Amino acid sequence: MSKVLVVDDQRSVCTALELLFEVHGLSTVVATSPEEALDAVANEDVGVIVQDMNFTRDTTSGNEGASLMRALRKLDPDVPIILMTAYTSLEMAVQLIKEGANDYIAKPWDDEKLVTTVKNLMRMQQLQLERLREVSRAQRARVELARVYDLCGIVYASAKMHAVLTLAVKVAPADAPVLITGPNGSGKEKIAEVLQANSRRKGKPFVRVNAGGLPDNLLEAELFGAEAGAYTGASKTRIGRFEQADGGTLFLDEIGNLSPSGQMKLLRVLQTGEFQRLGSSANRRADVRIVSATNTNLPAAIARGDFREDLFFRLNVIEIAVPPLRDRTEDILPLAEHFLRAHEQQGEPGTVDLSEEARQALLDHEWPGNVRELENRIQRAMLVRKDATVVAEDLGLDASVVPPSSSSTPRSSSPSIPPAGHDAERAEVEQAIIDAKGVISRAAARLGLSRQALYRRMERLGIELERRPKG
């Protein structure tokens, strides 16, 4: 249990304070000189110091007491210090509080006030130590995870990302399909790399496919391959992505944007384990682990009839949800520092820093574009900065989209009534735009869509934003 250190050259004062504190359940240790006080802090578990300002050699000025306070603060920057004296000027007490003393109490003291002050400071000190222990445990956990597993260079400090990575390395050795969900730019592909790097397939092919960007007429050839002459311009055999990934991992990004026809073809392969090259009737197999990713709310897409439920259950044996950057603010500054170092010019390693205002601006921003947006902002700042310190304006974080007008409500561009089947979808989109204060990228992230997809949906539903002219 932490003790109260009483520092006073008068034995009678020390005895009175010892008795007072012990009556109220506080253990004490006594020092009658500056040397004994410094020795006690170095060797005892001191939670609070109650220090006299005047000693035998210095009965009125308080200079010796001020020197001791500074020495104690240097020895232990965190221990709370209460100053006591009958002589020292108020000006000196105020100055010492500015230098790190926690409180100032005049002699003769008020027992109740002194005990209350000591107990409050002791409690605050204990809470601070507990927080430090929690931080230390979290740091040790991150270090241990990175020591045992390949985290593919992911930079993080938050408990949420630690939970994501812990789950990823835990399920990595299995061959079960994994669905990685999260908004654009949050780092879903990096999580897929962690799965591959810590699996039995490490060192084998890791093949990336933008599933949502494949047009139907190219999907089969892209995924399953094509024989020479299978279509116009196919002069030689084309190896599909499934065959390229044989023995490794096939990462299907933007799976939520796959067309209905593409969903059906992918489902057939996942059900049978077999596929055919375009222009061939021969069945082929590939030993592939499927990892997919989406920023779409797939259960909502299933409810709308936009995504097959049976394919969802095939892909979603294990789900890893990557939180948006705004929900893990502890990661913002470590990531910013990482990107700062990554975009330094040759010959200036470690010389560029962020100003306090820039750091605060980064913490205050909502990051609709997540980690990808953060890297872009840092890269921009590195290009436009005037000296070795990045300031807030270098980041260019001013909002570029004007929220809806005073009603803060999207309005229809047409007085016509939309079909009844669109009511729920329209209400969902309108609410997302309202919640995002008209910032389309942010509304799109809330809905799990790209900005372009949200604009298309707004056009289909007849939703238009009112905008105020800039300036």
N, C-alpha and C positions, 0 to 999 in steps of 0.2 A: 504494500500500500504506500502511495506517495506521502511524503511528509511536508510539513510547513517548516521552512528554515527561518528562524528568528535571529536577526543580526542586530545586536545592541551591546555597547560596551558597559552598560549598567546591569549588573547581575539581578538586581531587584526587578527591573523591567522584563528581563528574560524570564524570570520565574513567574511573574504575573501573566505573561502571554502564554507560557507553557500551560499553566493551570487553566486559563480561559479556553484554549484550543482543545485540551484534553477533555474538559467537561462537555464540549460539543462534538466529541468523537474524532478529533483531528490529532494525529501523531505529530510530534515536533522534534526538531533537532536545533540546537542552540550554537551560535557563534558569537564571541565577544570581540572579535577583531576582523578586519578585512581579510587577513591571511586565513583565519579559520573558516570564514564564509566561503572563500574560493575553494578550500580543501573539501568542505561539505558538499558543494555543488558537484565537484569532480568525483566524489566517492559515495554519495548518498542518493537515494531516489527522492529527489526534491520536486514537489509539485507546485509550490508557491513560495516566494520569498517575501518576508516582511522585514524591511531593512531600515534601520535608523540612518539619518543623514549626518549626524554629528558624533564625532568620536573624541576621545580624551585629548588628542593632539590638535583637534580642530573643532572647537565647541560652538562656533557661531556661523562660520562662512558656508559650511556644507560642502566645500571643495573635495574633502577626503571622501565623503559619502557619494558625491557625484562620480568621482574616479572609480569607486568600488562598483557602483551601478553599471558603469560602462564596461568594467572588467567582467562582471557577472554576465552581462548581455553578450559579450564576446565569447565567453566560455560556453554559454547555453543561450542561443538566440531566441528560444521558444518559451523558456520558463517565465511565468508571470511574476512581476515584481511590484510590491506595494511599498511606497516610500513613507516614512514617518519621521516627524521632527517637530520640535517646539520653536525652532529658531530660523530655519532656512527660509529665505524669501519665497514668496509665491511665484515670482518670475523664474527663479531657478527650477522650482518644481514643474512649472509649465514646460520649460525647456527640456527637462529630463523626460517628461511624458512624451514629448515630440521625438526624443531619442530612443524611446522604447519602454519606459516604465508604464505600468498598466493603471496605476492609481496613486493618489496622494492623500494621506490622512494625517491630520494635525494631532499632536499631543496636547492635553490628555485625550485619548481616543474614546469613542463610543463603542462599548462592547458589542452591542447587537449589530451595528453597522459594520464593524471590522470583521466579525465572524461571518456575516452574510457575504461580504465582499470576498473573503478568502474562499468560502465554500463555492461561490459562483465561479471564481477563477479556477479553482481545482476541478470543478465539473467541466468547464470549457476545455481545460488542458487534457482531461481524460478523453473527451469527445474527439479532440484533435488527434490524440495518439491513436484512438481507434480508427479514425479516418486514414491516418498514415499507414496503419497496419493493413487496412483493407487495400489501399493503393499498392502497398508492398506485396501483398499476396497476389493481387491482380497482375502486377509486373512479373512476379516469379512465374505465374501461370503462363503468361505470354512467352516469356523466355523459354520455359520448359517445352511449350508446344512447338516453338520454332526450332528448338534443339532436336526434338524427336522426329518432327515431320517437315516435309518440304512445303512451305507456305507460298512458294512462287513469288517472293518479294512483296507480298501484300503488307502495306503499312497501316497499322490501326492501333488504337488505344482503348476503345470502348468495350464494355462488357458485351454489348449486342453483337459486335463483329467477332468477338472471341467465341461466343456461343455458336455463331454461324460456322466458323472455321473448325471448332471442336466437333460439330456434327459432320462436317465435310470429311475430315480425316477419319472419323469413326466409320462412316459408311463407304469410304473409298475402296477398301479391299473387296467388297462385295461386287457382284456383277449386276445387281438390280438396277433398273432404270431410275434415273434421278431427274426430277423436274426442279429447275432453279427459277424462282419467281422474284420479281423486284422491278422497280422503275428503270427506265433507260439511264445508262451511265452509272449505275450503282456498283458495277463490278461483277456481274453474273458470269461473264466469260472467264474472269480470273478464278472464280470458285470452281468452274469446270476444269481449269488447268490444275487446281489443287487436287481434285478428284483423280485425275489421270496420274499426277505425279506421285500419289501415295497408294496407287493400286498395283495389282500384279501386272498390269498392262504398261507400267512405267517403261519408257524407252521404246514403246511401240507407237504406231501412228496415232496422232491426235488430229482428226480431220474436222474442220469447221465448215458448216453450211448455213447460209442465211435462208432458212426454210421459207420465211415469209416473202422473200424476194424472188422466188422461183415461179415463173409463169408456167401455166399448165402444159404448154406445148414443149417445154424443155425439162420439166420436172423428172420424167422417167429416165431420160438420158443422163441427167445430172446425177440422180441418186443411184440408178441401177446400171447405167452404162448403155452402150448401143453398138450394134455390129456395123461393120462397113456397109454402106448402102442402105441403112435402115431409114434414112431420110435424106432429103436433098442436101448435098454438101458433106455428107458423112463419108469421107473417102477412106477412113481407117477406123479400126475398132476403138471405141472410147470406153475407158474404164470408169465405172461409176464410183460415187463416194463410198458406198457400202463396201465395195471391194478394196478401195484404197485404205479403208480403215480396218481391214481384216487383222485381228489380233489386238486391236487397240480400241479407241473410243471415237464415236461419231457424235459430234456436238451439233445439235440442231437448234440454231438460234431463231428467235422470233417465231416460234412454233405456233403461237396463237394467231398469226396472220396467214397460215397455210390455207389454201383454197379448199373447198369441200372435196373436189376431185383428188387433190393432193392428200388430204386427210384419209380418204378411203384407200388410196394406194399404199400409204405408209402403214396403215392399220393392217392391211393384208400381209405385209412383210413381217410385222411384229407378231402376228398370230401364227404364221406358218414357219417363219424363220427362213423362207425361201423367196427368191426374186428371179426375174428374167431380164436379160438385157433387151433393150428395144431392138426388134428385128430377129429375135431368137426365141425358140420354144424350150430351150434347155434351162432346167432349174439350177440355180446356183445358191450357195450358202456362204455366209461370212460370219466369223466369230467377232461380233461387235458389241460393245457396251453402248447403250443409248443414253446420252445426257442431253436434255433439252432445256430451253430457257424461254421465258416469255415475260413481257411487261403487261400482258392482258389479264384481266380477271376471268380466268377460264370458266369457273362455275357460273358467272353471269353470262358469258358467251354461250355456254351450254343451254342455259335457260332461254336465251334468245333464239336458239337454234343455229348459232354460228359455229359451234364446235361440237364434234362428236363426243358423246359421253364415254363410249367404249374406248376410244383412242385416249381420252384423258386418263382413264384408269390404267391403261397400258403404260403410259408415260410417267404417271405420278405414283409409282411404288414408294418412293421417298421424295419428299419435298423439302427443299432448302430455300427459305425466304430471306432474301438480302434486304435489309432495311434501307430506306432512303437516307441520304447524308444528313438531312435536317433532323432525323431521329437519333443520330449518333454524333452529336456535336463534339465529343471528345476526340474524334478522328480528324476534325477539320484542320487544326494547326499542325499536327504531325504530318498530315498529307501535304499541306502547303509547304512545309519545310522540305519535304522529300522532293516535291516538284521544283522548288526553288533551286535545289542542288542539281536536279536533272537538267535544268535549262540554263545553268550558268555557262557563260562563254569560256573559251579556253584561256587559261591563265588567271582565272579569278575564283578558284574553288574555295568555298566557305566565306567569301568576302561580302556577299549580298545578304541583307537581312530585311525583316519586315518591321516597319514602325509599329508602335503600340496602336495607333489609329487604324492602320491596315489590318492588324490582328483582330481588332474589335469589329471592323467592317466585315471581315470574313466570318466571324462568329454570328453577326447579326443577319447575314444574308440567308435566305431560305433554300437556296441551291436546288431549283427545279430540275437542273440538268445534272445534279449529283456530282460524283467524283470526276466525271469527264468535264463538266463545266468548271470545276475547281482547277483542274490542270490547265484548261484553256485560259482562265483568268490569270493564273500565275505566269503562264507563257507570255501573255499580253503584257503583263506588268514588267517582265524582264526586258521586253523590247522597247517600252516607252519610258522607263524610269530615267531620271536625270542623274542619279548618283548611286552609291552602293546601298542606299536604303529605299525599299519599296514603300511608297506612301499609299493612302487609301484611294486617291484619285487614279493612281496607276492601274488599279484593278478593274476600273470601268464597271462598277456594280450598280450604277443608276438604272432604275427600271425603265425599260424601253416600251412597255405596253401600258396604255392608259386603261384603267378600270372602267367598267360601265358607268354611265352618268348617274345622277343623284339617286335614282331609284335602285341602283346596283343590280338591276334585273335585266337579263337579255331580252330583246324584243324580237318578234317575228318580222321578217321583211315582207311578209304578205299577210293580209287579214284572213286568208283562207284557213279553215280548220283542218289540222293534220288528221290523218287516219287514226282511228281509235287505238290501233295496235301500237302506235308510236308514243302514246301518252307516257308510259312508264319510262321508256328510253329517253324521251325528250326531257322529262322531269329530272332524270339522273344527270343528263348533260348540263341542263340549266343550273342545277344545284352545285355541280362541280365548278362551273364558271363563277358562280356567286361566291363560293367558298374560296376560290383562288383570286378573288377581287379582279376578275377579268384578265388575268395573266394566262394566256392560252397554254403555254408550255407547262405551267403548274397544274392547270385543269386537266391537261392531257395526262400528266403523270398520275394524278389522282384516279383517273379512269383506266390507267394502264394502256394508254394509246400513244402513238407518236403525234406530234403536232399536226402533220399532214392528215393523218387518219381522223383526228378530231375535227379539223376544218371540213373534211369531206362529210363527216357525220352531221355537223352543224348545217351544212348546205342541204343535205337530204332532209333534215328535220325542219328547215326553214328558220334557223336561229341565226341572228346577226347581232354583233356587239355595237353599241353606240360608242363612238370614240370622240374625245375632245382633241382639238388641234394642239400640237406641241407649241410650247413657248407661251 
